[in-house]
Amino acid sequence: MKKRNKIYYLEHYLPFVMILFVLSCTGNKVNDKRKMSVVAGKMDVFIRNVKFPVTYELQGERVPLDVLKPTTLIAIDSFLVVGEDDSEHQMSIFDRRTLKHIVSLFPKGNGPDDIVLMAPLYYWRKINNNLEVWVNSLHKYYGGLNINKTVQEKKAVFNTKYEFNQHERGENILYVANHMFTLADSSLFIAIDINRSKSVKENINSSISHYDYKSKSVISSFYFTDYKWEKIDYPTMGCDMDMRADEKKIAVGYKYFNQIIILDIETGRRTYLTTDADFSTVTKSIQDKCLFYRYIEVTDDLIFALNYSQGDKGCYFDVFDWDGKAVCQLQLPGQFYNPFIDPYANTLYMFNAEYEIWSFKLDIMKQDL
């Protein structure tokens, strides 16, 4: 199993806006200027009133790493790879068993491997039993870091490295990306920021472009949804997404409205999910400034959507399978952020508001898989 890349700019990185919400699934025109209607595709499925058969309370433990301000983490095999903020070096690698520091990498600067601003770490895969983690130095380079060789040589060793041409900033879609997924053929799926790309004037729906790095051209593009809106007033909205390892499906969760979409890339079929009675509660959610799905993590079998609708009381995962079936909910003991799931060890890692790293075993879910 290999994890697909998911680069999204959090509030302390670059703001991203993806304007997608639905007031009615009927396709009828409405009068409120902030309301939208969706034109459903022939294969689209709408699932309302989602109910979860069981809720589990997760019990975790703190991982006492010597890191001042971690931002993201990948925990695979014997390594803990941690992205850092406000640090002299922006990545540290630790021994997962002993928690001993091994090496620090990527000082801030303009050298060949230096990084001015590093996006969160999410893409990893195994190549010949070596762990490869992809590093995105925003607008500078994007590379597959060989963790095993890096540990051995105590310096950054890349298997692959794509360098960006700063002079192409105005014409290259790499510079208006919210999320970026690396595909097996080394091409990319890039989710476009509709504000920075100015495409909000043409279409309010968020799109994915299949981009060929070698030819620097777009092979094809498609929209996640087909929403119609009477007036574009560009509210500040956001979503998170993740792609299944086989590159066939993408799960999208929306920050300000109670909605998840599962997109089948091969067929174009979209499955819309909400725990509300209908999709028409979107406007109320926005007015109440209620948070919903801020992070999406996926495995080969499941979608983990981190739900913040409890406010200060805590957060929990809504867990679905890839057909949209509700599997369970996972209640967390407080507010947590930036999830990472190790599918081999069946372990969830997250940060709390104090930048502490916590781990949670997911063995309690085995009966539901």
HELIX and SHEET records of a PDB file:
HELIX    1   1 ILE A  147  GLU A  153  1                                   7    
HELIX    2   2 GLN A  166  GLU A  168  5                                   3    
HELIX    3   3 ILE A  173  VAL A  176  5                                   4    
HELIX    4   4 SER A  199  LYS A  201  5                                   3    
HELIX    5   5 PHE A  279  THR A  281  5                                   3    
HELIX    6   6 VAL A  282  GLN A  287  1                                   6    
HELIX    7   7 GLY A  311  LYS A  313  5                                   3    
HELIX    8   8 ASP A  363  ASP A  368  5                                   6    
SHEET    1   A 2 MET A  36  VAL A  38  0                                        
SHEET    2   A 2 TYR A 227  TRP A 229 -1                                        
SHEET    1   B 5 VAL A  45  ILE A  47  0                                        
SHEET    2   B 5 ARG A 270  LEU A 273  1                                        
SHEET    3   B 5 ILE A 260  ASP A 264 -1                                        
SHEET    4   B 5 LYS A 249  TYR A 254 -1                                        
SHEET    5   B 5 CYS A 239  MET A 243 -1                                        
SHEET    1   C 5 THR A  55  GLU A  57  0                                        
SHEET    2   C 5 ALA A 326  GLN A 331  1                                        
SHEET    3   C 5 TYR A 316  ASP A 321 -1                                        
SHEET    4   C 5 LEU A 302  ASN A 307 -1                                        
SHEET    5   C 5 TYR A 293  VAL A 298 -1                                        
SHEET    1   D 4 GLY A  60  VAL A  63  0                                        
SHEET    2   D 4 ILE A 357  LYS A 361 -1                                        
SHEET    3   D 4 THR A 347  PHE A 351 -1                                        
SHEET    4   D 4 TYR A 337  ASP A 342 -1                                        
SHEET    1   E 4 PRO A  70  ILE A  76  0                                        
SHEET    2   E 4 PHE A  79  GLU A  84 -1                                        
SHEET    3   E 4 HIS A  89  ASP A  95 -1                                        
SHEET    4   E 4 HIS A 101  PRO A 107 -1                                        
SHEET    1   F 4 TRP A 124  ILE A 127  0                                        
SHEET    2   F 4 ASN A 130  SER A 137 -1                                        
SHEET    3   F 4 TYR A 141  ASN A 146 -1                                        
SHEET    4   F 4 PHE A 158  GLU A 163 -1                                        
SHEET    1   G 4 ALA A 177  THR A 182  0                                        
SHEET    2   G 4 LEU A 188  ILE A 192 -1                                        
SHEET    3   G 4 SER A 207  ASP A 212 -1                                        
SHEET    4   G 4 SER A 217  TYR A 223 -1                                        
END                                                                             
